[in-house]
Amino acid sequence: MSFNHREEHVDDGMLLIQANLDDMNPEWVSYIMDKLFDAGANDVYVVPIIMKKGRPGIMLNVLVEATRLSSIEDVIFSETTTLGIRYMHASCHRLGREFEQVDTKWGLLTVKVGYHQGKLVQYAPEFKECERVAKEYQVPLKLVYEEVRTQFMLQHKKASS
């Protein structure tokens, strides 16, 4: 399933896979998440839960194209302590997405932009670039975000004038 992400669309044929983990070291989660993304997951997130008998646990959630199920199962069963997986069929409405460059006092930085029915509705600076700038110039990360967002809005006001 390959879509042009510049166009708003709905992805059918997706699966939401869930596994409850109540006897696993939570420090493993970021490692497992990386392996799931490498195996083709579209999204991975965890939610803290309380299981039977009041035991704390983690619910692992993986969104993936149905065609990639086998590789995701391999990671979950080999890397977690779960004995079972739940599957739910899902559709995902995705905004049209583009990446734009904005000029800041630290140089060009990237903003991910989302469009709904052709109208700009979301925009966010790319975290890793902002993190790099904050470390390199020893400035607060929130200052970098504010600068990128401000320059993005100024750039769009000029473009619409």
C-alpha positions as a Markdown table, in Angstrom:
| # | Residue | x | y | z |
|---|---|---|---|---|
| 1 | Met | 0.0 | 0.0 | 0.0 |
| 2 | Ser | 1.8 | 3.1 | -1.2 |
| 3 | Phe | 0.2 | 6.5 | -1.0 |
| 4 | Asn | 1.4 | 10.0 | -2.0 |
| 5 | His | 1.4 | 11.6 | 1.5 |
| 6 | Arg | 1.1 | 15.0 | -0.1 |
| 7 | Glu | -2.6 | 14.1 | -0.7 |
| 8 | Glu | -5.1 | 13.6 | 2.0 |
| 9 | His | -6.3 | 10.0 | 2.1 |
| 10 | Val | -7.8 | 7.2 | 4.1 |
| 11 | Asp | -5.7 | 4.0 | 4.5 |
| 12 | Asp | -7.9 | 1.0 | 4.7 |
| 13 | Gly | -6.5 | -2.5 | 5.5 |
| 14 | Met | -4.7 | -1.4 | 8.6 |
| 15 | Leu | -4.5 | -3.4 | 11.8 |
| 16 | Leu | -4.3 | -2.2 | 15.4 |
| 17 | Ile | -2.4 | -4.8 | 17.2 |
| 18 | Gln | -2.4 | -4.9 | 21.0 |
| 19 | Ala | -0.5 | -6.9 | 23.6 |
| 20 | Asn | -0.8 | -6.6 | 27.4 |
| 21 | Leu | 2.6 | -6.8 | 29.2 |
| 22 | Asp | 2.5 | -7.3 | 33.0 |
| 23 | Asp | 5.8 | -9.1 | 33.6 |
| 24 | Met | 8.2 | -7.2 | 31.4 |
| 25 | Asn | 10.9 | -4.7 | 32.4 |
| 26 | Pro | 9.6 | -1.3 | 31.1 |
| 27 | Glu | 13.1 | -0.3 | 30.2 |
| 28 | Trp | 12.8 | -2.6 | 27.2 |
| 29 | Val | 10.0 | -0.6 | 25.6 |
| 30 | Ser | 12.0 | 1.9 | 23.6 |
| 31 | Tyr | 14.1 | -0.9 | 22.2 |
| 32 | Ile | 11.0 | -2.8 | 21.2 |
| 33 | Met | 9.4 | 0.3 | 19.7 |
| 34 | Asp | 12.5 | 0.8 | 17.5 |
| 35 | Lys | 12.4 | -2.8 | 16.3 |
| 36 | Leu | 8.7 | -2.5 | 15.5 |
| 37 | Phe | 9.3 | 0.6 | 13.4 |
| 38 | Asp | 12.1 | -1.2 | 11.6 |
| 39 | Ala | 9.7 | -4.0 | 10.9 |
| 40 | Gly | 7.3 | -1.7 | 9.2 |
| 41 | Ala | 5.0 | -0.3 | 11.9 |
| 42 | Asn | 3.3 | 3.0 | 11.1 |
| 43 | Asp | 2.8 | 3.9 | 14.7 |
| 44 | Val | 3.8 | 2.4 | 18.1 |
| 45 | Tyr | 2.7 | 3.6 | 21.5 |
| 46 | Val | 2.2 | 2.2 | 25.0 |
| 47 | Val | -0.4 | 2.9 | 27.6 |
| 48 | Pro | 0.0 | 2.2 | 31.3 |
| 49 | Ile | -2.8 | -0.2 | 32.5 |
| 50 | Ile | -3.9 | -2.0 | 35.7 |
| 51 | Met | -4.3 | -5.7 | 35.0 |
| 52 | Lys | -6.2 | -8.4 | 37.0 |
| 53 | Lys | -5.2 | -8.6 | 40.7 |
| 54 | Gly | -4.2 | -5.0 | 40.6 |
| 55 | Arg | -0.9 | -5.7 | 38.8 |
| 56 | Pro | 0.6 | -2.8 | 36.8 |
| 57 | Gly | 1.2 | -3.4 | 33.2 |
| 58 | Ile | 1.7 | -1.9 | 29.8 |
| 59 | Met | -0.6 | -2.1 | 26.7 |
| 60 | Leu | 1.5 | -2.2 | 23.6 |
| 61 | Asn | -0.3 | -0.8 | 20.5 |
| 62 | Val | 1.0 | -1.1 | 17.0 |
| 63 | Leu | -0.6 | 0.3 | 13.9 |
| 64 | Val | 0.5 | -1.5 | 10.7 |
| 65 | Glu | -0.6 | -2.4 | 7.2 |
| 66 | Ala | -2.1 | -5.8 | 7.2 |
| 67 | Thr | 0.5 | -7.0 | 4.7 |
| 68 | Arg | 3.2 | -6.5 | 7.3 |
| 69 | Leu | 1.5 | -8.4 | 10.1 |
| 70 | Ser | 4.0 | -11.4 | 10.1 |
| 71 | Ser | 7.1 | -9.3 | 10.7 |
| 72 | Ile | 5.3 | -7.4 | 13.5 |
| 73 | Glu | 4.2 | -10.6 | 15.2 |
| 74 | Asp | 7.8 | -11.9 | 15.0 |
| 75 | Val | 9.0 | -8.8 | 16.9 |
| 76 | Ile | 6.3 | -8.9 | 19.5 |
| 77 | Phe | 6.5 | -12.6 | 20.3 |
| 78 | Ser | 10.4 | -12.7 | 20.3 |
| 79 | Glu | 11.0 | -9.4 | 22.1 |
| 80 | Thr | 8.2 | -9.1 | 24.7 |
| 81 | Thr | 6.8 | -11.4 | 27.4 |
| 82 | Thr | 3.2 | -11.5 | 25.9 |
| 83 | Leu | 1.5 | -14.8 | 25.3 |
| 84 | Gly | -1.1 | -13.4 | 23.0 |
| 85 | Ile | -2.0 | -10.6 | 20.6 |
| 86 | Arg | -5.3 | -8.8 | 19.8 |
| 87 | Tyr | -6.1 | -7.6 | 16.3 |
| 88 | Met | -8.5 | -4.9 | 15.2 |
| 89 | His | -9.1 | -3.8 | 11.7 |
| 90 | Ala | -8.6 | -0.1 | 11.3 |
| 91 | Ser | -8.8 | 2.7 | 8.8 |
| 92 | Cys | -6.6 | 5.8 | 9.1 |
| 93 | His | -7.6 | 9.2 | 7.8 |
| 94 | Arg | -4.3 | 11.0 | 7.0 |
| 95 | Leu | -3.9 | 14.6 | 6.3 |
| 96 | Gly | -2.0 | 15.7 | 3.2 |
| 97 | Arg | 1.6 | 16.3 | 4.4 |
| 98 | Glu | 4.5 | 18.4 | 3.2 |
| 99 | Phe | 7.8 | 19.5 | 4.6 |
| 100 | Glu | 8.7 | 23.1 | 4.3 |
| 101 | Gln | 12.0 | 24.9 | 5.2 |
| 102 | Val | 11.9 | 28.1 | 7.2 |
| 103 | Asp | 14.9 | 30.5 | 7.7 |
| 104 | Thr | 15.8 | 31.0 | 11.3 |
| 105 | Lys | 18.6 | 32.7 | 13.1 |
| 106 | Trp | 20.2 | 29.2 | 13.2 |
| 107 | Gly | 19.7 | 28.5 | 9.5 |
| 108 | Leu | 17.1 | 26.5 | 7.6 |
| 109 | Leu | 14.9 | 24.2 | 9.7 |
| 110 | Thr | 12.1 | 21.9 | 8.6 |
| 111 | Val | 8.4 | 22.1 | 9.5 |
| 112 | Lys | 5.9 | 19.3 | 8.9 |
| 113 | Val | 2.7 | 20.8 | 7.5 |
| 114 | Gly | -0.7 | 19.1 | 7.4 |
| 115 | Tyr | -3.6 | 20.0 | 5.1 |
| 116 | His | -7.3 | 19.0 | 5.4 |
| 117 | Gln | -9.3 | 19.6 | 2.3 |
| 118 | Gly | -6.5 | 21.7 | 0.9 |
| 119 | Lys | -6.4 | 24.0 | 4.0 |
| 120 | Leu | -3.4 | 24.3 | 6.3 |
| 121 | Val | -4.6 | 22.9 | 9.7 |
| 122 | Gln | -1.4 | 21.6 | 11.4 |
| 123 | Tyr | 2.3 | 22.5 | 11.5 |
| 124 | Ala | 5.1 | 21.3 | 13.7 |
| 125 | Pro | 8.9 | 21.9 | 13.7 |
| 126 | Glu | 10.9 | 18.7 | 13.2 |
| 127 | Phe | 12.0 | 17.6 | 16.7 |
| 128 | Lys | 15.4 | 16.2 | 15.8 |
| 129 | Glu | 16.5 | 19.3 | 14.0 |
| 130 | Cys | 15.3 | 21.5 | 16.8 |
| 131 | Glu | 17.0 | 19.3 | 19.4 |
| 132 | Arg | 20.3 | 19.5 | 17.4 |
| 133 | Val | 20.1 | 23.3 | 17.3 |
| 134 | Ala | 19.3 | 23.5 | 21.0 |
| 135 | Lys | 22.3 | 21.4 | 21.9 |
| 136 | Glu | 24.7 | 23.0 | 19.4 |
| 137 | Tyr | 23.8 | 26.6 | 20.3 |
| 138 | Gln | 23.1 | 25.8 | 24.0 |
| 139 | Val | 19.6 | 27.4 | 23.9 |
| 140 | Pro | 16.4 | 26.1 | 25.4 |
| 141 | Leu | 14.5 | 23.7 | 23.1 |
| 142 | Lys | 11.3 | 25.7 | 23.6 |
| 143 | Leu | 13.1 | 28.8 | 22.3 |
| 144 | Val | 14.0 | 27.0 | 19.1 |
| 145 | Tyr | 10.4 | 25.7 | 18.6 |
| 146 | Glu | 9.1 | 29.3 | 19.2 |
| 147 | Glu | 11.5 | 30.7 | 16.6 |
| 148 | Val | 10.6 | 28.1 | 14.0 |
| 149 | Arg | 6.9 | 28.5 | 14.5 |
| 150 | Thr | 7.1 | 32.3 | 14.4 |
| 151 | Gln | 9.2 | 32.2 | 11.2 |
| 152 | Phe | 6.8 | 29.7 | 9.6 |
| 153 | Met | 3.8 | 31.9 | 10.3 |
| 154 | Leu | 5.6 | 35.0 | 9.0 |
| 155 | Gln | 6.5 | 33.1 | 5.9 |
| 156 | His | 2.9 | 32.0 | 5.3 |
| 157 | Lys | 1.5 | 35.5 | 5.9 |
| 158 | Lys | 3.9 | 36.8 | 3.2 |
| 159 | Ala | 2.9 | 34.1 | 0.8 |
| 160 | Ser | -0.9 | 34.7 | 1.3 |
| 161 | Ser | -0.6 | 38.5 | 0.9 |
